[in-house]
Amino acid sequence: MNMPNHEIRTPSMLGERACGYPPPARALMMPGEDSPAALGGLPAGSADVTGGRLLAEFGHSSEEHSVAHAAPTTNPPRVASMRVLLAAPRGFCAGVNMAIESLELALRLFGTPLYVYHEIVHNKYVVDRFLREGVTFVNALSEVPHGARLLYSAHGVSPQIREVAAERNLRTIDATCPLVTKVHHEALRFARDGYTILLIGHEGHDEVIGTMGEAPEAILLVESPADVDRLELEDCPKLAYLTQTTLSIDDANRIIDRLRERFPQIVGPPKEDICYATQNRQEAVRLLAREAQVVIVVGSQNSSNSQRLAELARESGVPAYLVDGAADIDLAWFRGDETVLVTAGASAPEIVVEDCLEFLRKRFGATIETRSVREESVHFQLPRELRTALPSA
């Protein structure tokens, strides 16, 4: 069976549904209710803010660094030690926890071969660990044998992908984050009600591709206020906006403000789409970066929420570096006596954070001070396909 033809669609191709969009607006590309409490999690009480309950299953990994040592002097000068502010909350969110637990359980229940559509989460350490355990990550369903077992990643998939999976008789496990599923449902609802939808997000991101696939004839992607200025939708009576869940809050608000200025009739979702974990980690950086001279964000380059944390620190005037682990830390970033803020994106394991802290302790005598700005205790249940496969108690 042929894969769906995911063509690039410009606003001018959307016809009357899009109220005559002109070509200059942002193109959208197709792929190769409603708080956390309502979706299975309740942010209250004490928090597991670091995703620490999965640490034992991620194993310790540290890469040694080499540094030249000066010859000792008779009276070595006193060196001031580094101070590290360890942000909380940081690291794994409930959606990432659920996705990783789902893949771990699927391995235990079904073994290999086991396929995952796209990376389970956007983190090199996590993906590499599952590769070593025999998981196969694919970017096209043509790579998955007919009848094989396939897990959808935390970022979700489009309806077209689900259709192709059904045609290939794949046994699917849906580990989509419930907060992403919420945005999909909002897109369907707005499209059914005749709205033209402006999706605020990053072109090519897995989550954006999946959301746009819910109603490709009705959705346009906007990435910046400049994109908003190029839209010609004044005659559209029914406009709505949605957002990718991992955006910078400040960036999203700038785009939403511009949308409301240009199109006073526009409506948004009943609850904001940017997820609680993204907001909390950004809030911690915003509050704590003012006390630091350097910011270290643990996370992978393809992690949208990790990139936003580093950008937020830089906007505060503080040098910020995104690292996959201790091996990426450059000694030239530090004097050795400064205050360093360490945080982690929502898909970064705590064991990698610990590696980075240990490196700073060894090299600079760093003292660690945990600074908590908010508590989290959100949990999402495992996918139905796994719950039903578990042996009865």
Stockholm file with secondary structure:
# STOCKHOLM 1.0

chainA/1-393         MNMPNHEIRTPSMLGERACGYPPPARALMMPGEDSPAALGGLPAGSADVTGGRLLAEFGHSSEEHSVAHAAPTTNPPRVASMRVLLAAPRGFCAGVNMAIESLELALRLFGTPLYVYHEIVHNKYVVDRFLREGVTFVNALSEVPHGARLLYSAHGVSPQIREVAAERNLRTIDATCPLVTKVHHEALRFARDGYTILLIGHEGHDEVIGTMGEAPEAILLVESPADVDRLELEDCPKLAYLTQTTLSIDDANRIIDRLRERFPQIVGPPKEDICYATQNRQEAVRLLAREAQVVIVVGSQNSSNSQRLAELARESGVPAYLVDGAADIDLAWFRGDETVLVTAGASAPEIVVEDCLEFLRKRFGATIETRSVREESVHFQLPRELRTALPSA
#=GR chainA/1-393 SS CCCCCCCEECGGGGGGGGTCCCTTSCCEECCCCCSTTTTTCCCCSSCCTTCGGGGGGTCCCCCCCCCCCCCCCSSCCCCCCCEEEEEESCSCCHHHHHHHHHHHHHHHHHCSSEEEESCSSSCHHHHHHHHHTTEEEESSGGGSCTTCEEEECTTCCCHHHHHHHHHTTCEEEECCCHHHHHHHHHHHHHHHTTCEEEEESCTTCHHHHHHHTTSTTTEEEECSHHHHHHCCCTTCSCEEEEECTTSCHHHHHHHHHHHHHHCTTCBCCSSCCSCHHHHHHHHHHHHHGGGCSEEEEESCTTCHHHHHHHHHHHHTTCCEEEESSGGGCCGGGCCSSSEEEEEECTTCCHHHHHHHHHHHHHHHCCEEEEEESCCCCCCCCCCHHHHTTSCCC
#=GC SS_cons         CCCCCCCEECGGGGGGGGTCCCTTSCCEECCCCCSTTTTTCCCCSSCCTTCGGGGGGTCCCCCCCCCCCCCCCSSCCCCCCCEEEEEESCSCCHHHHHHHHHHHHHHHHHCSSEEEESCSSSCHHHHHHHHHTTEEEESSGGGSCTTCEEEECTTCCCHHHHHHHHHTTCEEEECCCHHHHHHHHHHHHHHHTTCEEEEESCTTCHHHHHHHTTSTTTEEEECSHHHHHHCCCTTCSCEEEEECTTSCHHHHHHHHHHHHHHCTTCBCCSSCCSCHHHHHHHHHHHHHGGGCSEEEEESCTTCHHHHHHHHHHHHTTCCEEEESSGGGCCGGGCCSSSEEEEEECTTCCHHHHHHHHHHHHHHHCCEEEEEESCCCCCCCCCCHHHHTTSCCC
//
